[in-house]
């Protein structure tokens, strides 16, 4: 599983060893890529920061105790750098296994309309959350990211290419989680908003 955490850092540009960094604001985002698949799904404890990329996600899903339907987060507000980001995750059922246990919404019900269909979806979501709650504490694993340390690491550097200096730069964490429980973390620097021709 990969966790890509993106942190935007200010009004600057970072190109190789360049050091005209200035005082750019910071923002953060991360994304998971499940290397356990297809043997396991992955679930997360919902202790993430506020995620700006979930504006179209229903509150009923965003407020669940366990995250099952999304795997990325763009931390809001832009410019906020938390001291830590704690990601707690556990192997879970595949989609097919969830359907068999009544923890997954079948395709024919996923986009069905009407009050009855919505009630069925809600009941399945509740059953799913209750099922995850029964996982033993021993299966949960934790990764702690320290964005402020990465800000210091990339201080004064500028991303390659052109970008909107008003939006700043982005520290991009890639965390690859392996089925044996090991993981690796890679970081790189990007623009929050790359240069586009229509800006001119």
N, CA and C atoms as a LAMMPS dump frame, in Angstrom:
ITEM: TIMESTEP
0
ITEM: NUMBER OF ATOMS
600
ITEM: BOX BOUNDS ff ff ff
-5.0000000000000000e+02 5.0000000000000000e+02
-5.0000000000000000e+02 5.0000000000000000e+02
-5.0000000000000000e+02 5.0000000000000000e+02
ITEM: ATOMS id mol type element x y z
1 1 1 N 0.861 -1.182 0
2 1 2 C 0 0 0
3 1 3 C 0.885 1.215 0
4 2 1 N 0.6 2.188 -0.789
5 2 2 C 1.37 3.405 -0.817
6 2 3 C 0.59 4.516 -0.21
7 3 1 N 1.303 5.265 0.513
8 3 2 C 0.667 6.458 1.024
9 3 3 C 1.422 7.619 0.442
10 4 1 N 0.7 8.397 -0.278
11 4 2 C 1.342 9.532 -0.88
12 4 3 C 0.925 10.749 -0.093
13 5 1 N 1.841 11.384 0.595
14 5 2 C 1.484 12.565 1.351
15 5 3 C 2.108 13.757 0.671
16 6 1 N 1.277 14.741 0.302
17 6 2 C 1.722 15.895 -0.44
18 6 3 C 1.737 17.094 0.477
19 7 1 N 2.825 17.816 0.534
20 7 2 C 2.878 19 1.364
21 7 3 C 3.314 20.181 0.52
22 8 1 N 2.458 21.188 0.398
23 8 2 C 2.809 22.332 -0.407
24 8 3 C 3.521 23.354 0.44
25 9 1 N 4.594 23.884 -0.019
26 9 2 C 5.365 24.808 0.777
27 9 3 C 5.537 26.121 0.043
28 10 1 N 4.796 27.037 0.105
29 10 2 C 4.869 28.418 -0.127
30 10 3 C 4.943 29.1 -1.446
31 11 1 N 5.602 30.204 -1.504
32 11 2 C 5.621 31.075 -2.662
33 11 3 C 6.957 30.976 -3.37
34 12 1 N 7.506 29.837 -3.565
35 12 2 C 8.873 29.613 -3.966
36 12 3 C 8.957 28.602 -5.082
37 13 1 N 10.163 28.304 -5.556
38 13 2 C 10.354 27.266 -6.549
39 13 3 C 11.542 26.408 -6.196
40 14 1 N 11.469 25.112 -6.481
41 14 2 C 12.54 24.241 -6.063
42 14 3 C 13.099 23.479 -7.233
43 15 1 N 14.285 23.777 -7.708
44 15 2 C 14.846 23.109 -8.852
45 15 3 C 16.186 22.532 -8.464
46 16 1 N 16.266 21.222 -8.288
47 16 2 C 17.511 20.587 -7.905
48 16 3 C 18.074 21.169 -6.627
49 17 1 N 19.257 21.768 -6.714
50 17 2 C 19.925 22.311 -5.529
51 17 3 C 19.723 23.809 -5.39
52 18 1 N 18.834 24.372 -6.149
53 18 2 C 18.57 25.804 -6.051
54 18 3 C 18.198 26.193 -4.632
55 19 1 N 18.53 27.396 -4.221
56 19 2 C 18.268 27.78 -2.836
57 19 3 C 17.654 29.165 -2.733
58 20 1 N 16.665 29.47 -3.563
59 20 2 C 15.965 30.75 -3.431
60 20 3 C 14.567 30.503 -2.899
61 21 1 N 14.489 29.742 -1.81
62 21 2 C 13.225 29.23 -1.296
63 21 3 C 12.27 30.24 -0.741
64 22 1 N 12.741 31.227 -0.003
65 22 2 C 11.828 32.221 0.54
66 22 3 C 10.906 31.657 1.607
67 23 1 N 9.793 32.323 1.804
68 23 2 C 8.852 31.947 2.863
69 23 3 C 7.536 31.461 2.281
70 24 1 N 7.555 30.331 1.649
71 24 2 C 6.337 29.796 1.053
72 24 3 C 5.427 29.187 2.112
73 25 1 N 4.13 29.299 1.871
74 25 2 C 3.185 28.629 2.759
75 25 3 C 3.196 27.129 2.473
76 26 1 N 2.669 26.365 3.365
77 26 2 C 2.706 24.911 3.264
78 26 3 C 1.303 24.321 3.228
79 27 1 N 1.138 23.265 2.455
80 27 2 C -0.086 22.467 2.517
81 27 3 C 0.284 21.009 2.314
82 28 1 N -0.577 20.122 2.728
83 28 2 C -0.226 18.703 2.803
84 28 3 C -1.339 17.829 2.232
85 29 1 N -0.941 16.767 1.553
86 29 2 C -1.928 15.769 1.133
87 29 3 C -1.259 14.403 1.086
88 30 1 N -2.048 13.353 1.181
89 30 2 C -1.482 12.005 1.084
90 30 3 C -2.474 11.063 0.423
91 31 1 N -1.922 10.005 -0.131
92 31 2 C -2.735 9.03 -0.867
93 31 3 C -2.157 7.638 -0.664
94 32 1 N -3.04 6.658 -0.545
95 32 2 C -2.618 5.284 -0.316
96 32 3 C -2.749 4.436 -1.577
97 33 1 N -1.777 3.556 -1.771
98 33 2 C -1.832 2.569 -2.847
99 33 3 C -1.658 1.203 -2.191
100 34 1 N -2.691 0.399 -2.236
101 34 2 C -2.753 -0.843 -1.462
102 34 3 C -1.95 -1.965 -2.106
103 35 1 N -0.765 -2.26 -1.562
104 35 2 C 0.052 -3.356 -2.054
105 35 3 C -0.391 -4.711 -1.489
106 36 1 N -1.348 -4.694 -0.568
107 36 2 C -1.904 -5.948 -0.056
108 36 3 C -2.833 -6.588 -1.091
109 37 1 N -3.379 -5.76 -1.98
110 37 2 C -4.341 -6.233 -2.961
111 37 3 C -3.683 -7.26 -3.873
112 38 1 N -4.361 -8.364 -4.297
113 38 2 C -5.8 -8.61 -4.102
114 38 3 C -6.135 -9.459 -2.869
115 39 1 N -5.127 -9.773 -2.049
116 39 2 C -5.391 -10.646 -0.898
117 39 3 C -6.2 -9.966 0.199
118 40 1 N -6.033 -8.656 0.342
119 40 2 C -6.745 -7.923 1.387
120 40 3 C -7.134 -6.533 0.897
121 41 1 N -8.248 -6.037 1.416
122 41 2 C -8.516 -4.617 1.335
123 41 3 C -7.801 -3.962 2.514
124 42 1 N -7.92 -2.659 2.634
125 42 2 C -7.323 -1.936 3.752
126 42 3 C -8.365 -0.983 4.317
127 43 1 N -8.389 -0.86 5.631
128 43 2 C -9.24 0.136 6.288
129 43 3 C -8.352 1.012 7.163
130 44 1 N -8.825 2.226 7.426
131 44 2 C -8.061 3.194 8.205
132 44 3 C -8.92 3.741 9.338
133 45 1 N -8.291 4.039 10.457
134 45 2 C -8.993 4.763 11.506
135 45 3 C -9.15 6.211 11.065
136 46 1 N -10.307 6.767 11.308
137 46 2 C -10.6 8.118 10.827
138 46 3 C -10.073 9.167 11.814
139 47 1 N -8.737 9.231 11.895
140 47 2 C -8.094 10.261 12.708
141 47 3 C -7.287 11.214 11.83
142 48 1 N -7.658 11.257 10.543
143 48 2 C -6.957 12.12 9.595
144 48 3 C -7.346 13.581 9.817
145 49 1 N -6.511 14.496 9.316
146 49 2 C -6.899 15.918 9.352
147 49 3 C -8.097 16.16 8.434
148 50 1 N -8.603 17.379 8.447
149 50 2 C -9.677 17.74 7.516
150 50 3 C -9.16 17.645 6.087
151 51 1 N -9.945 17.017 5.22
152 51 2 C -9.502 16.752 3.851
153 51 3 C -10.287 17.6 2.852
154 52 1 N -9.611 18.499 2.163
155 52 2 C -10.271 19.39 1.221
156 52 3 C -10.715 18.719 -0.052
157 53 1 N -10.151 17.541 -0.368
158 53 2 C -10.53 16.851 -1.599
159 53 3 C -11.815 16.041 -1.445
160 54 1 N -12.458 16.122 -0.29
161 54 2 C -13.669 15.331 -0.041
162 54 3 C -14.929 16.181 -0.022
163 55 1 N -14.888 17.324 -0.693
164 55 2 C -16.026 18.246 -0.641
165 55 3 C -17.302 17.625 -1.198
166 56 1 N -17.173 16.682 -2.123
167 56 2 C -18.355 16.043 -2.708
168 56 3 C -18.717 14.735 -2.001
169 57 1 N -17.95 14.372 -0.984
170 57 2 C -18.225 13.15 -0.231
171 57 3 C -19.27 13.428 0.847
172 58 1 N -20.321 12.617 0.926
173 58 2 C -21.367 12.849 1.938
174 58 3 C -20.801 12.868 3.354
175 59 1 N -21.373 13.71 4.205
176 59 2 C -20.924 13.806 5.599
177 59 3 C -21.039 12.465 6.319
178 60 1 N -22.049 11.687 5.957
179 60 2 C -22.246 10.387 6.606
180 60 3 C -21.03 9.488 6.424
181 61 1 N -20.341 9.641 5.297
182 61 2 C -19.132 8.851 5.037
183 61 3 C -17.923 9.491 5.702
184 62 1 N -17.81 10.817 5.601
185 62 2 C -16.656 11.508 6.187
186 62 3 C -16.609 11.369 7.703
187 63 1 N -17.762 11.18 8.337
188 63 2 C -17.813 11.109 9.798
189 63 3 C -17.756 9.677 10.334
190 64 1 N -17.598 8.705 9.453
191 64 2 C -17.498 7.327 9.917
192 64 3 C -16.245 7.131 10.771
193 65 1 N -16.313 6.187 11.681
194 65 2 C -15.166 5.91 12.556
195 65 3 C -14.019 5.289 11.785
196 66 1 N -14.353 4.536 10.734
197 66 2 C -13.334 3.869 9.927
198 66 3 C -13.498 4.271 8.464
199 67 1 N -12.375 4.498 7.811
200 67 2 C -12.374 4.916 6.409
201 67 3 C -12.284 3.683 5.525
202 68 1 N -13.224 3.561 4.602
203 68 2 C -13.233 2.41 3.697
204 68 3 C -13.385 2.797 2.235
205 69 1 N -13.885 3.99 1.964
206 69 2 C -14.268 4.334 0.59
207 69 3 C -13.366 5.368 -0.07
208 70 1 N -12.341 5.838 0.605
209 70 2 C -11.379 6.746 -0.025
210 70 3 C -10.013 6.54 0.612
211 71 1 N -8.981 6.946 -0.094
212 71 2 C -7.621 6.679 0.381
213 71 3 C -6.682 7.849 0.125
214 72 1 N -7.224 9.048 0.079
215 72 2 C -6.379 10.223 -0.106
216 72 3 C -6.939 11.38 0.703
217 73 1 N -6.069 12.321 1.02
218 73 2 C -6.486 13.469 1.817
219 73 3 C -5.613 14.665 1.483
220 74 1 N -6.245 15.748 1.097
221 74 2 C -5.543 17.012 0.908
222 74 3 C -5.884 17.89 2.103
223 75 1 N -4.915 18.039 2.989
224 75 2 C -5.157 18.685 4.272
225 75 3 C -5.575 20.136 4.089
226 76 1 N -6.621 20.492 4.791
227 76 2 C -7.133 21.854 4.8
228 76 3 C -6.887 22.487 6.167
229 77 1 N -6.728 23.807 6.245
230 77 2 C -6.663 24.734 5.115
231 77 3 C -5.297 24.695 4.434
232 78 1 N -5.25 25.129 3.2
233 78 2 C -3.98 25.196 2.493
234 78 3 C -3.045 26.124 3.265
235 79 1 N -1.833 25.679 3.498
236 79 2 C -0.891 26.452 4.295
237 79 3 C -0.728 25.934 5.706
238 80 1 N -1.54 24.943 6.089
239 80 2 C -1.464 24.376 7.438
240 80 3 C -0.561 23.141 7.43
241 81 1 N 0.421 23.114 8.317
242 81 2 C 1.339 21.982 8.437
243 81 3 C 1.219 21.387 9.841
244 82 1 N 0.57 20.256 9.993
245 82 2 C 0.456 19.646 11.321
246 82 3 C 1.795 19.111 11.803
247 83 1 N 1.973 19.047 13.109
248 83 2 C 3.2 18.484 13.672
249 83 3 C 3.344 17.013 13.285
250 84 1 N 2.237 16.307 13.271
251 84 2 C 2.245 14.886 12.937
252 84 3 C 1.014 14.525 12.114
253 85 1 N 1.157 13.504 11.299
254 85 2 C 0.014 12.85 10.665
255 85 3 C 0.114 11.381 11.053
256 86 1 N -0.884 10.881 11.737
257 86 2 C -0.88 9.493 12.191
258 86 3 C -1.821 8.685 11.309
259 87 1 N -1.289 7.656 10.699
260 87 2 C -2.075 6.789 9.821
261 87 3 C -2.124 5.405 10.456
262 88 1 N -3.303 4.976 10.854
263 88 2 C -3.495 3.652 11.438
264 88 3 C -4.33 2.82 10.47
265 89 1 N -3.83 1.655 10.131
266 89 2 C -4.486 0.852 9.101
267 89 3 C -4.468 -0.623 9.479
268 90 1 N -5.357 -1.37 8.85
269 90 2 C -5.433 -2.81 9.092
270 90 3 C -5.894 -3.513 7.82
271 91 1 N -5.413 -4.735 7.581
272 91 2 C -5.919 -5.524 6.456
273 91 3 C -7.407 -5.795 6.652
274 92 1 N -8.149 -5.775 5.563
275 92 2 C -9.591 -5.959 5.619
276 92 3 C -10.001 -6.92 4.528
277 93 1 N -11.276 -7.086 4.356
278 93 2 C -11.818 -8.018 3.376
279 93 3 C -11.744 -7.451 1.969
280 94 1 N -11.664 -8.336 0.986
281 94 2 C -11.798 -7.892 -0.393
282 94 3 C -13.264 -7.516 -0.64
283 95 1 N -13.512 -6.867 -1.766
284 95 2 C -14.888 -6.466 -2.087
285 95 3 C -15.805 -7.687 -2.135
286 96 1 N -15.323 -8.762 -2.755
287 96 2 C -16.14 -9.973 -2.874
288 96 3 C -16.468 -10.554 -1.499
289 97 1 N -15.48 -10.546 -0.593
290 97 2 C -15.712 -11.061 0.754
291 97 3 C -16.686 -10.177 1.53
292 98 1 N -16.589 -8.881 1.316
293 98 2 C -17.516 -7.967 1.985
294 98 3 C -18.953 -8.212 1.536
295 99 1 N -19.125 -8.445 0.252
296 99 2 C -20.468 -8.713 -0.275
297 99 3 C -21.05 -9.965 0.388
298 100 1 N -20.241 -11.013 0.505
299 100 2 C -20.709 -12.264 1.099
300 100 3 C -21.133 -12.085 2.552
301 101 1 N -20.424 -11.225 3.281
302 101 2 C -20.712 -11.017 4.7
303 101 3 C -21.748 -9.928 4.955
304 102 1 N -22.193 -9.274 3.881
305 102 2 C -23.156 -8.19 4.052
306 102 3 C -22.517 -6.877 4.462
307 103 1 N -21.195 -6.751 4.211
308 103 2 C -20.467 -5.534 4.557
309 103 3 C -20.217 -4.635 3.351
310 104 1 N -20.614 -5.07 2.178
311 104 2 C -20.357 -4.3 0.965
312 104 3 C -21.636 -4.059 0.188
313 105 1 N -21.709 -2.909 -0.481
314 105 2 C -22.889 -2.565 -1.281
315 105 3 C -22.748 -3.191 -2.663
316 106 1 N -23.645 -4.097 -3.061
317 106 2 C -23.563 -4.716 -4.385
318 106 3 C -23.797 -3.699 -5.492
319 107 1 N -23.28 -3.998 -6.665
320 107 2 C -23.34 -3.063 -7.79
321 107 3 C -24.766 -2.632 -8.107
322 108 1 N -25.706 -3.565 -8.064
323 108 2 C -27.083 -3.224 -8.438
324 108 3 C -27.724 -2.254 -7.451
325 109 1 N -27.161 -2.165 -6.252
326 109 2 C -27.708 -1.263 -5.239
327 109 3 C -26.927 0.044 -5.143
328 110 1 N -25.71 0.032 -5.654
329 110 2 C -24.813 1.18 -5.493
330 110 3 C -25.417 2.47 -6.037
331 111 1 N -26.01 2.41 -7.214
332 111 2 C -26.558 3.617 -7.839
333 111 3 C -28.078 3.598 -7.932
334 112 1 N -28.699 2.688 -7.218
335 112 2 C -30.163 2.618 -7.235
336 112 3 C -30.747 3.836 -6.523
337 113 1 N -31.875 4.316 -7.01
338 113 2 C -32.516 5.491 -6.414
339 113 3 C -33.695 5.063 -5.548
340 114 1 N -34.19 6.009 -4.78
341 114 2 C -35.351 5.731 -3.937
342 114 3 C -34.975 5.577 -2.474
343 115 1 N -35.946 5.833 -1.619
344 115 2 C -35.715 5.795 -0.172
345 115 3 C -35.35 4.399 0.309
346 116 1 N -35.976 3.388 -0.266
347 116 2 C -35.706 2.016 0.149
348 116 3 C -34.26 1.625 -0.141
349 117 1 N -33.77 2.014 -1.32
350 117 2 C -32.386 1.712 -1.693
351 117 3 C -31.41 2.411 -0.758
352 118 1 N -31.702 3.662 -0.419
353 118 2 C -30.828 4.417 0.477
354 118 3 C -30.793 3.783 1.868
355 119 1 N -31.923 3.328 2.348
356 119 2 C -31.974 2.669 3.659
357 119 3 C -31.143 1.388 3.665
358 120 1 N -31.198 0.648 2.565
359 120 2 C -30.406 -0.58 2.463
360 120 3 C -28.915 -0.259 2.465
361 121 1 N -28.523 0.779 1.729
362 121 2 C -27.109 1.179 1.701
363 121 3 C -26.636 1.595 3.091
364 122 1 N -27.456 2.366 3.791
365 122 2 C -27.094 2.814 5.132
366 122 3 C -26.939 1.633 6.089
367 123 1 N -27.832 0.657 5.982
368 123 2 C -27.763 -0.522 6.854
369 123 3 C -26.479 -1.312 6.604
370 124 1 N -26.089 -1.418 5.338
371 124 2 C -24.851 -2.125 4.997
372 124 3 C -23.64 -1.371 5.536
373 125 1 N -23.651 -0.041 5.43
374 125 2 C -22.545 0.766 5.942
375 125 3 C -22.392 0.6 7.452
376 126 1 N -23.512 0.55 8.166
377 126 2 C -23.469 0.355 9.619
378 126 3 C -22.896 -1.024 9.945
379 127 1 N -23.345 -2.046 9.21
380 127 2 C -22.84 -3.402 9.434
381 127 3 C -21.338 -3.469 9.166
382 128 1 N -20.903 -2.784 8.129
383 128 2 C -19.477 -2.759 7.785
384 128 3 C -18.649 -2.128 8.902
385 129 1 N -19.098 -0.972 9.405
386 129 2 C -18.383 -0.296 10.486
387 129 3 C -18.333 -1.174 11.74
388 130 1 N -19.424 -1.854 12.037
389 130 2 C -19.459 -2.748 13.195
390 130 3 C -18.507 -3.929 13.013
391 131 1 N -18.406 -4.409 11.777
392 131 2 C -17.487 -5.512 11.494
393 131 3 C -16.035 -5.098 11.683
394 132 1 N -15.693 -3.906 11.219
395 132 2 C -14.322 -3.407 11.378
396 132 3 C -13.992 -3.219 12.857
397 133 1 N -14.963 -2.761 13.624
398 133 2 C -14.752 -2.529 15.058
399 133 3 C -14.385 -3.814 15.797
400 134 1 N -14.713 -4.959 15.22
401 134 2 C -14.414 -6.24 15.862
402 134 3 C -13.003 -6.739 15.558
403 135 1 N -12.275 -6.042 14.69
404 135 2 C -10.9 -6.453 14.402
405 135 3 C -10.072 -6.365 15.682
406 136 1 N -9.222 -7.356 15.952
407 136 2 C -8.387 -7.293 17.162
408 136 3 C -7.372 -6.155 17.073
409 137 1 N -7.029 -5.594 18.203
410 137 2 C -6.091 -4.464 18.224
411 137 3 C -4.732 -4.846 17.655
412 138 1 N -4.396 -6.127 17.702
413 138 2 C -3.081 -6.583 17.241
414 138 3 C -2.887 -6.442 15.734
415 139 1 N -3.974 -6.339 14.96
416 139 2 C -3.825 -6.249 13.502
417 139 3 C -3.612 -4.813 13.03
418 140 1 N -3.866 -3.854 13.899
419 140 2 C -3.72 -2.457 13.496
420 140 3 C -2.254 -2.044 13.535
421 141 1 N -1.827 -1.359 12.478
422 141 2 C -0.459 -0.86 12.379
423 141 3 C -0.495 0.663 12.287
424 142 1 N 0.626 1.281 12.634
425 142 2 C 0.657 2.748 12.703
426 142 3 C 1.907 3.288 12.018
427 143 1 N 1.709 4.377 11.288
428 143 2 C 2.815 5.145 10.711
429 143 3 C 2.634 6.589 11.14
430 144 1 N 3.703 7.207 11.585
431 144 2 C 3.658 8.606 12.002
432 144 3 C 4.53 9.429 11.063
433 145 1 N 3.923 10.387 10.394
434 145 2 C 4.65 11.318 9.533
435 145 3 C 4.893 12.612 10.296
436 146 1 N 6.016 13.248 10.028
437 146 2 C 6.357 14.512 10.7
438 146 3 C 6.606 15.588 9.643
439 147 1 N 5.547 16.181 9.119
440 147 2 C 5.667 17.166 8.04
441 147 3 C 6.598 18.334 8.354
442 148 1 N 6.629 18.788 9.597
443 148 2 C 7.474 19.947 9.92
444 148 3 C 8.949 19.634 9.691
445 149 1 N 9.346 18.386 9.894
446 149 2 C 10.731 18.005 9.632
447 149 3 C 11.029 18.03 8.14
448 150 1 N 10.054 17.634 7.334
449 150 2 C 10.243 17.67 5.883
450 150 3 C 10.305 19.107 5.377
451 151 1 N 9.528 19.992 5.991
452 151 2 C 9.586 21.408 5.621
453 151 3 C 11.002 21.932 5.82
454 152 1 N 11.607 21.572 6.935
455 152 2 C 12.977 22.011 7.226
456 152 3 C 13.962 21.383 6.243
457 153 1 N 13.74 20.12 5.913
458 153 2 C 14.62 19.408 4.987
459 153 3 C 14.661 20.078 3.617
460 154 1 N 13.497 20.518 3.13
461 154 2 C 13.41 21.107 1.797
462 154 3 C 13.462 22.634 1.812
463 155 1 N 13.763 23.198 2.938
464 155 2 C 13.801 24.652 3.08
465 155 3 C 14.778 25.266 2.078
466 156 1 N 14.313 26.283 1.351
467 156 2 C 15.159 26.983 0.4
468 156 3 C 15.25 26.332 -0.965
469 157 1 N 14.657 25.166 -1.153
470 157 2 C 14.701 24.49 -2.445
471 157 3 C 13.457 24.831 -3.264
472 158 1 N 13.559 24.609 -4.567
473 158 2 C 12.472 24.968 -5.483
474 158 3 C 12.15 23.783 -6.389
475 159 1 N 10.869 23.453 -6.598
476 159 2 C 10.519 22.325 -7.472
477 159 3 C 10.96 22.568 -8.909
478 160 1 N 11.147 21.501 -9.638
479 160 2 C 11.483 21.61 -11.05
480 160 3 C 10.302 22.165 -11.832
481 161 1 N 10.597 22.804 -12.956
482 161 2 C 9.545 23.366 -13.792
483 161 3 C 8.993 24.657 -13.22
484 162 1 N 7.884 25.094 -13.799
485 162 2 C 7.253 26.338 -13.366
486 162 3 C 5.978 26.044 -12.581
487 163 1 N 5.675 26.928 -11.665
488 163 2 C 4.46 26.768 -10.878
489 163 3 C 3.965 28.097 -10.364
490 164 1 N 2.792 28.085 -9.79
491 164 2 C 2.193 29.288 -9.222
492 164 3 C 2.816 29.54 -7.851
493 165 1 N 3.677 30.538 -7.763
494 165 2 C 4.374 30.825 -6.514
495 165 3 C 3.414 31.255 -5.413
496 166 1 N 2.257 31.754 -5.794
497 166 2 C 1.279 32.156 -4.777
498 166 3 C 0.728 30.946 -4.034
499 167 1 N 0.697 29.804 -4.702
500 167 2 C 0.184 28.576 -4.078
501 167 3 C 1.281 27.823 -3.333
502 168 1 N 2.536 27.993 -3.764
503 168 2 C 3.649 27.378 -3.06
504 168 3 C 4.068 26.034 -3.622
505 169 1 N 4.85 25.322 -2.846
506 169 2 C 5.404 24.039 -3.257
507 169 3 C 4.85 22.911 -2.4
508 170 1 N 5.077 21.699 -2.86
509 170 2 C 4.415 20.538 -2.262
510 170 3 C 5.431 19.448 -1.955
511 171 1 N 5.456 19.011 -0.724
512 171 2 C 6.243 17.84 -0.355
513 171 3 C 5.358 16.611 -0.54
514 172 1 N 5.842 15.7 -1.326
515 172 2 C 5.056 14.536 -1.73
516 172 3 C 5.651 13.282 -1.083
517 173 1 N 4.952 12.756 -0.099
518 173 2 C 5.378 11.507 0.536
519 173 3 C 4.77 10.325 -0.221
520 174 1 N 5.589 9.332 -0.506
521 174 2 C 5.075 8.06 -1.005
522 174 3 C 5.443 6.988 0.014
523 175 1 N 4.448 6.433 0.654
524 175 2 C 4.681 5.398 1.662
525 175 3 C 4.154 4.079 1.119
526 176 1 N 5.053 3.163 0.867
527 176 2 C 4.679 1.857 0.319
528 176 3 C 4.597 0.841 1.45
529 177 1 N 3.414 0.33 1.674
530 177 2 C 3.18 -0.664 2.725
531 177 3 C 3.123 -2.054 2.11
532 178 1 N 3.882 -2.963 2.659
533 178 2 C 3.962 -4.312 2.127
534 178 3 C 3.171 -5.289 2.995
535 179 1 N 2.725 -6.405 2.41
536 179 2 C 1.922 -7.376 3.159
537 179 3 C 2.615 -7.931 4.4
538 180 1 N 3.956 -7.919 4.428
539 180 2 C 4.661 -8.442 5.601
540 180 3 C 4.736 -7.424 6.735
541 181 1 N 4.123 -6.244 6.528
542 181 2 C 4.105 -5.229 7.571
543 181 3 C 5.191 -4.187 7.448
544 182 1 N 6.164 -4.412 6.572
545 182 2 C 7.22 -3.423 6.374
546 182 3 C 6.723 -2.301 5.472
547 183 1 N 7.432 -1.193 5.468
548 183 2 C 7.058 -0.087 4.59
549 183 3 C 8.277 0.771 4.288
550 184 1 N 8.195 1.523 3.218
551 184 2 C 9.245 2.472 2.858
552 184 3 C 8.598 3.82 2.593
553 185 1 N 9.346 4.882 2.843
554 185 2 C 8.839 6.237 2.651
555 185 3 C 9.759 6.991 1.708
556 186 1 N 9.178 7.599 0.707
557 186 2 C 9.914 8.418 -0.249
558 186 3 C 9.283 9.805 -0.272
559 187 1 N 10.1 10.846 -0.333
560 187 2 C 9.567 12.205 -0.442
561 187 3 C 10.145 12.887 -1.669
562 188 1 N 9.359 13.766 -2.249
563 188 2 C 9.822 14.599 -3.351
564 188 3 C 9.085 15.922 -3.297
565 189 1 N 9.603 16.91 -3.988
566 189 2 C 9.029 18.248 -3.954
567 189 3 C 8.392 18.599 -5.287
568 190 1 N 7.165 19.09 -5.254
569 190 2 C 6.423 19.495 -6.446
570 190 3 C 5.756 20.838 -6.193
571 191 1 N 5.215 21.4 -7.269
572 191 2 C 4.383 22.593 -7.125
573 191 3 C 2.982 22.207 -6.681
574 192 1 N 2.351 23.041 -5.887
575 192 2 C 0.941 22.844 -5.574
576 192 3 C 0.122 23.012 -6.843
577 193 1 N 0.49 23.993 -7.64
578 193 2 C -0.237 24.298 -8.871
579 193 3 C 0.788 24.559 -9.964
580 194 1 N 0.936 23.616 -10.902
581 194 2 C 1.93 23.765 -11.958
582 194 3 C 1.545 24.869 -12.936
583 195 1 N 2.556 25.403 -13.612
584 195 2 C 2.351 26.476 -14.588
585 195 3 C 1.512 25.976 -15.757
586 196 1 N 0.512 26.757 -16.133
587 196 2 C -0.323 26.447 -17.29
588 196 3 C -0.317 27.625 -18.246
589 197 1 N -0.396 27.366 -19.527
590 197 2 C -0.283 28.42 -20.537
591 197 3 C -1.368 29.472 -20.413
592 198 1 N -2.583 29.04 -20.008
593 198 2 C -3.691 29.996 -19.982
594 198 3 C -3.524 31.046 -18.89
595 199 1 N -2.501 30.897 -18.036
596 199 2 C -2.256 31.93 -17.039
597 199 3 C -1.908 33.263 -17.696
598 200 1 N -1.288 33.194 -18.894
599 200 2 C -0.798 34.432 -19.525
600 200 3 C -1.95 35.149 -20.162
